[in-house]
Structure formats: structure tokens, C-alpha cells
Amino acid sequence: MIDDANTIRRYFTTYSGVKLPFKLVSELEAHEIRNRNTFFQGHFDADGVLLGFQKMVYGEVELEHKYTYDADGQLKQAEITDADGEMTSVIIG
């Protein structure tokens, strides 16, 4: 789970692309997710950098990504957890 205390939570309908980190698109307001079955919950730092997200399906986390960046702001590592709780770590570069 991503530390909510130090992040800004935003909501989206989907993502684009296949490269990591995913780009979350079609932002939703918090009140718009109440009646949605699926949405992406993104966690951003104060500079707007995506630290990770959860794909929410019927109130449950179906997929989670956590991103770590190097000092230059380049993606260094991605931890991807699937619906079964299996985590895969991807080292970039």
C-alpha cells in the first residue's frame, strides 16, 4: 500500500501507453467515483510525480503499481502486484 500521508490522491478512468510508469488519463473528481465499479486511484507527490496507483474494481484492489525514481527523476523501479497478491519487481536501466 502506498503511504497516503505524504501523497495527493487523484482518480482516473483509465491509463494510456504500455511503458512504465503508466500515464493515468481522464481524471475524475472524488464525488464521481461513488457510482463507478472501476477506476484508478493515483498517488502523486507534491510535484505531481506519480508514485503509484491502484486499479479499484468493486471496491477491491485488482492491480497495484509502486514507482521509485532516481535523483534525476527517472524511473528506477516498479513493483507490480496483481489481483492474487503476486508481486513482480521491475528494475529499470
C-alpha positions as a Markdown table, in Angstrom:
| # | Residue | x | y | z |
|---|---|---|---|---|
| 1 | Met | 0.0 | 0.0 | 0.0 |
| 2 | Ile | 1.2 | 3.5 | -0.8 |
| 3 | Asp | 1.7 | 5.9 | 2.1 |
| 4 | Asp | -1.3 | 8.3 | 1.8 |
| 5 | Ala | 0.0 | 10.7 | 4.5 |
| 6 | Asn | 2.7 | 12.0 | 2.0 |
| 7 | Thr | 0.8 | 11.8 | -1.2 |
| 8 | Ile | -2.0 | 13.5 | -3.1 |
| 9 | Arg | -4.7 | 11.1 | -4.2 |
| 10 | Arg | -6.4 | 11.6 | -7.6 |
| 11 | Tyr | -8.8 | 9.4 | -9.5 |
| 12 | Phe | -8.9 | 8.4 | -13.2 |
| 13 | Thr | -11.0 | 6.3 | -15.6 |
| 14 | Thr | -8.0 | 4.6 | -17.3 |
| 15 | Tyr | -4.4 | 4.8 | -18.4 |
| 16 | Ser | -2.6 | 5.1 | -21.7 |
| 17 | Gly | 0.5 | 3.5 | -23.1 |
| 18 | Val | 2.4 | 0.4 | -22.2 |
| 19 | Lys | 5.7 | 1.9 | -20.9 |
| 20 | Leu | 6.3 | 2.3 | -17.2 |
| 21 | Pro | 5.3 | 4.4 | -15.4 |
| 22 | Phe | 1.7 | 4.3 | -16.8 |
| 23 | Lys | 0.1 | 7.6 | -17.6 |
| 24 | Leu | -3.3 | 7.9 | -15.9 |
| 25 | Val | -5.9 | 9.8 | -18.0 |
| 26 | Ser | -9.4 | 11.1 | -17.9 |
| 27 | Glu | -9.3 | 12.5 | -14.3 |
| 28 | Leu | -12.4 | 12.2 | -12.1 |
| 29 | Glu | -13.4 | 14.2 | -9.1 |
| 30 | Ala | -13.7 | 12.4 | -5.8 |
| 31 | His | -17.5 | 12.5 | -5.9 |
| 32 | Glu | -17.6 | 10.9 | -9.3 |
| 33 | Ile | -16.1 | 7.6 | -8.1 |
| 34 | Arg | -19.0 | 6.8 | -5.8 |
| 35 | Asn | -21.1 | 5.2 | -8.5 |
| 36 | Arg | -18.3 | 3.7 | -10.6 |
| 37 | Asn | -17.4 | 0.0 | -10.5 |
| 38 | Thr | -13.9 | 0.5 | -11.7 |
| 39 | Phe | -11.4 | 3.4 | -11.5 |
| 40 | Phe | -7.7 | 4.1 | -11.0 |
| 41 | Gln | -6.6 | 5.7 | -7.7 |
| 42 | Gly | -3.3 | 7.5 | -8.3 |
| 43 | His | -0.9 | 8.7 | -5.7 |
| 44 | Phe | 1.2 | 11.7 | -6.5 |
| 45 | Asp | 3.9 | 13.7 | -4.7 |
| 46 | Ala | 3.8 | 17.5 | -4.2 |
| 47 | Asp | 5.4 | 18.0 | -7.7 |
| 48 | Gly | 2.8 | 15.9 | -9.5 |
| 49 | Val | 5.0 | 12.8 | -10.0 |
| 50 | Leu | 3.1 | 9.5 | -10.0 |
| 51 | Leu | 4.3 | 7.4 | -7.1 |
| 52 | Gly | 1.9 | 4.6 | -7.8 |
| 53 | Phe | -1.7 | 3.6 | -8.3 |
| 54 | Gln | -4.3 | 1.0 | -7.6 |
| 55 | Lys | -6.9 | -0.3 | -10.0 |
| 56 | Met | -10.1 | -0.5 | -8.0 |
| 57 | Val | -12.8 | -3.0 | -9.1 |
| 58 | Tyr | -16.0 | -3.2 | -7.0 |
| 59 | Gly | -14.1 | -1.7 | -4.0 |
| 60 | Glu | -11.2 | -4.2 | -4.2 |
| 61 | Val | -7.7 | -3.6 | -5.4 |
| 62 | Glu | -7.2 | -5.6 | -8.6 |
| 63 | Leu | -3.8 | -4.2 | -9.6 |
| 64 | Glu | -1.2 | -2.0 | -7.8 |
| 65 | His | 1.9 | -0.3 | -9.1 |
| 66 | Lys | 4.5 | 1.4 | -6.9 |
| 67 | Tyr | 7.2 | 3.5 | -8.5 |
| 68 | Thr | 10.7 | 4.6 | -7.3 |
| 69 | Tyr | 12.6 | 7.3 | -9.1 |
| 70 | Asp | 16.3 | 8.2 | -9.1 |
| 71 | Ala | 17.8 | 11.6 | -8.2 |
| 72 | Asp | 17.3 | 12.8 | -11.8 |
| 73 | Gly | 13.6 | 11.9 | -11.7 |
| 74 | Gln | 14.0 | 8.8 | -14.0 |
| 75 | Leu | 12.0 | 5.7 | -13.1 |
| 76 | Lys | 14.3 | 3.3 | -11.2 |
| 77 | Gln | 12.0 | 0.5 | -10.1 |
| 78 | Ala | 8.4 | -0.6 | -10.4 |
| 79 | Glu | 6.7 | -3.0 | -8.0 |
| 80 | Ile | 3.6 | -4.5 | -9.6 |
| 81 | Thr | 1.1 | -6.5 | -7.5 |
| 82 | Asp | -1.6 | -8.5 | -9.3 |
| 83 | Ala | -5.1 | -9.5 | -8.1 |
| 84 | Asp | -3.7 | -12.6 | -6.5 |
| 85 | Gly | -1.2 | -10.6 | -4.4 |
| 86 | Glu | 1.8 | -11.8 | -6.5 |
| 87 | Met | 4.4 | -9.0 | -6.7 |
| 88 | Thr | 6.8 | -8.5 | -9.6 |
| 89 | Ser | 9.7 | -6.1 | -9.3 |
| 90 | Val | 11.0 | -4.5 | -12.4 |
| 91 | Ile | 14.4 | -2.7 | -12.3 |
| 92 | Ile | 14.8 | -0.1 | -15.0 |
| 93 | Gly | 18.1 | 0.7 | -16.6 |
